[in-house]
Amino acid sequence: MTRKQRVEIALNHKMPDKAPYNIELTSQALEQFCQYSGTSPDMYFETAGNHIEKCGYNGGEYVSPGMFRDEFGVMWDRTGIDKDIGNVCEYLLSEANVDNYVFPEADLREINLVTQKMVDNNKDTYKLGKIGMALFERAWSLRGMENLMCDFFMEEVFVQELFDKILEYNLTIVNEALKFDIDGFYFGDDYGMQTGLIFSPETFKKYIKPCLKKLFEPIKSKGKKVMLHSCGNIEKILPNLIEIGLDVYQTVQPEIYDLKKLKREFGEDLSFWGGISTQQALPYLKPDKVHSLVSETVEILGENGGYICGPTHQVPPDVPPENIEAMINALKL
């Protein structure tokens, strides 16, 4: 059974020969693991046996060491602890007005080049287009979290205009990528904290849900899968996400969710991806306990299919390489 077939079977809520999985690492954790294991970063994907490839469409460039400007012109300071995301240096929308900001145009040529490269690489993997900071995160990266939260109540017209502009940009990418033989789309857009949503369910339904529905529609119309990453506890909006066509919810933090309850209540309509805690488990457990945890999590979330195993986030550098190795070995069995 190929890796792609294993994912397809699981996402159709049937039982593959073993659980499909993806183990992604931050750049620092990747460097540490490669030094420990004697592999090279460009060989890690195959060494791990990962089942899913993502073709990322977020752009940008480093303008100086540790300073990254993304495709929307937002400058991120990556000189601190976080080398992969960083902190916004300055919010480009200082006022609740989009008129003085020039939104980027999607680079169709680059989308074609990188998507074709993934499709033609002869790997037996499940292949996804990927847009990070899909809507809410992109909005606050431009406006600022505090400002945007106030805007939800005080600047409704502006928020709708801002979200519509971001949606228009992302739809251009989606429609171009769907010209290729990819299996689905993966979106990153954090909506949750440990204790619940960042905003109210009503705010989600007013601003974000309609945009996500439009973003999902061309993908669903072609029979492709839609996957969404969100950190935190988003249980209150899972029914809304299912309603607009979400197939896979990624992260599934066990320090937040009762995994058995989550599977029981949503497992018929939704597949899950993640479940192995990078917060409370992987940094602290001994390798043999990691192996046991992986087996237990697969047993719970993988019942009757509908599960892709993996860490809840990209593995951070505080996780010992031995534990990454134990997780890979447990899933390769």
Residue, then its C-alpha position, 0 to 999 in steps of 0.5 A: m500500500t502506498r503512502k498516498q493510498r493509506v491517507e486516502i483510505a483513512l480520510n474515507h473513514k476506513m482502516p488502512d494497513k496502518a495509520p498514515y502520519n506526518i512528523e514535521l519539525t521546526s528548523q532548529a529541531l530539524e538541525q538537531f535531529c539531523q546531527y543526532s541521526g546522521t541524516s541530512p535536512d533534504m533527506y529528512f522527509e523520506t527518512a521519516g517516511n512522511h505521508i503528506e507533502k505540502c506545496g506552500y504558496n506564502g512568499g517573501e524574502y530575508v532583507s537582512p539576517g533574521m529579518f523576513r518580509d512576507e508577500f504582504g509586506v509585513m516585516w517579521d523579526r526572527t532574531g529571537i527564540d522563534k526562527d521560523i515565524g517571529n514577531v511583527c515589527e510594524y503593523l502596516l494598517s495603522e488606521a481602519n482603512v484599506d485605501n492606502y494599502v496596496f494588496p499584493e498580486a498572486d504570482l501565478r508563474e511561481i504557483n505553477l512552477v512549485t505546484q508542477k514540481m511537487v506533482d511531478n516528483n514521483k513520490d507516492t505521497y498525498k499532495l496538498g496546496k498550502i496557504g498559511m495565515a489564511l484569513f484571521e492571522r493575515a488580518w491581524s498581521l496587517r492591523g494588529m491583534e488588539n486593533l482587529m479585535c476592537d474593529f470587529f465591533m467598531e469598524e465592521v465595514f473595514v473588517q469586511e473589506l479587509f477580509d474580502k481583499i485577503l480572500e480574493y488573493n487566496l482564491t486566486i492562488v487556490n484556483e490556479a493550484l487546482k489546475f494541477d493534480i493535487d489531492g487537496f488544500y491545507f490552510g493555517d489560521d489559528y482561532g484558539m487559545q488553550t481555554g477557548l476561542i480567541f473571539s466569540p462564535e458569533t464573530f466567527k460566524k459573522y466574518i470568518k465562516p462566510c469567507l472560509k466557505k468561499l475559500f473551500e467551495p472550489i476545492k470541494s467542487k473538484g472532489k478534493k479534501v480541505m484541511l485546516h490547522s488551528c491551534g487551541n480549543i475550537e470545539k465550539i465552531l467545529p460544527n460550523l467548519i463541518e457545515i462548510g465542508l472541512d474534511v480534516y482538523q489539524t492540531v488536536q491538542p490532547e491537553i485541551y481535548d478529551l480525545k475519546k469524546l472528540k472522536r465520538e462526537f465529531g469523528e463521523d464527519l471529520s478526520f483528525w490530524g495530530g494528537i501527539s502533544t509537543q507541549q506536555a508529552l514529547p519534551y518530557l517522556k522517555p522514548d519508550k513512553v513516546h512509543s506507548l503514547v503513539s500507539e494509544t493515540v492511534e488506537i483512539l483517534g484511528e478507530n474506523g479510520g479518519y486519522i493522520c498521526g503526528p505531533t500537534h505542531q511542528v516539533p520544537p527544539d526542546v524535544p529530544p531527538e531520541n523522542i523524535e526517533a521513537m515517534i518515527n519508529a513507532l509509526k513505521l511499524 
